[in-house]
Amino acid sequence: MSDASPILSLPYILPSQAQKHVTHNEALQRLDVLVQPAVLDRDRSAPPAAPAAGARHLVGPGAEGAWAGREEAFAVWDAEAAVWRFLAPQPGWQTFVLAEGAGLVFTAQGWRTLIGLLPEFPSLGIATPADATNRLAVAGPATLFTHAGASHRIKVNKAAETETASLLFQSDWSGRAEIGLAGSDDFSLKVSPDGTSFRTALSADRASGRVALPQGAVVTGSLTGSAVQASAADATPGRLLTVGAFGLGAPAPLVGNAGAVDGALAPGFYGYDSAQGSSGGPAGVQAGLLLHQSRGAGEVQLFLVEAGGGGLMPGILFSRARGEGAWSPWVAGGIVESAGNANGRYIRHQDGTQSCWQKVTTSASADVVAPFPAAFSTATGLVTVSSVVSNGAQALSPRLTGRTTTSVGVSVFSATNTRLAAQVELISMGRWY
């Protein structure tokens, strides 16, 4: 027969044993430790200096001194003998650590907290039954997931890209909205009127992060941020136009130098007011509206006069353009230039037509060479008509000779072919470019 019990190693009282009380008391001491076991702590590597009678500890790692070589064992202070007694745990033994308020169980891997050994449940229903699909089911007015530390994260995982990891919101057990990775790795928000047909209201591309609104959007508030213009003249590419931007939907922003080149002036409508610092407009213009547009390196401008001096009429339209160099002169409407000098008056049109009006006094001795008020570019197609201005009753005939791009010879003859001095009106038409 063995001298001790097989589980707790309690010593047996043997037949004809002397001092049986010693063996009995030793068994009681062991039971005193192992029945309802509790220890003060489990992280000491050396015994305390003044332990109380019956003080119990689990020997921590790196044991030394009287505890050397006793890691994970129960250490019990025998005050009468003034020695530490040790009990080696076996798998399945349990104890409670007072310093931590935690229960422990001894396993093949050493002491483990009981909470770390909770079993896996095939399903769990809290106030409602769980099933094979909904293995965790909770019924209640609310469910709380809170942090342990600083944060808390809920993870929903799927097996492959074409599968679904999402949150489904239902009404009377019929789906109305789904958010997550539904059938792809792009994030989406889908809605349904009946739980069967779903429309994607929002999607976010997983690679670029760009958000799409396939069904459109209704925005009732204001849009702000760096994607919106910072001012009415903000020409940053890709930004949203605001009301009033470049004169669209509100008063046009005031232009500075209308004659700026090389893209310094962004395309758009601009207000022009010389009294407030605007410059570069048609000569004499005090206020108006400027339309500026560009095409590659070229730029064009239209200017509608509101007020001006020097006989400028409100409503006159000027235009000009430039390639890679300076601006062309301002052109008023369809007329490029209209002016007069000592030789007469001329008008140049945008299509190249030039008209000259002049009065010439002829000589009785020779042809008079009359310079045109403005030169023509070619004599081809150049036409001059004439008329004698005379109060006399006799018939007079004008004659034109020696016409060039810059002048024409003029004479007047009587009915008897006599050269006379008379006043002649000339109208010449041709091309100035």
HUQUI-V856326 format. One record per helix or strand of 3 or more residues. SS is the DSSP state (A for helix, B for strand). FROM is the first residue (numbers start at 0). TO is the last residue. If there is no record, write none. Layout:
ss/from/to
SS/FROM/TO
SS/FROM/TO
//
This chain:
ss/from/to
A/19/33
B/55/58
A/64/66
B/73/77
B/82/86
B/93/96
B/101/106
B/109/112
A/113/116
B/123/125
B/135/137
B/163/170
B/173/181
B/186/191
B/197/203
A/244/246
B/267/272
A/273/275
B/284/294
B/297/307
B/316/321
B/334/340
B/343/348
B/352/360
B/367/370
B/382/388
B/396/400
B/406/412
B/422/430
//
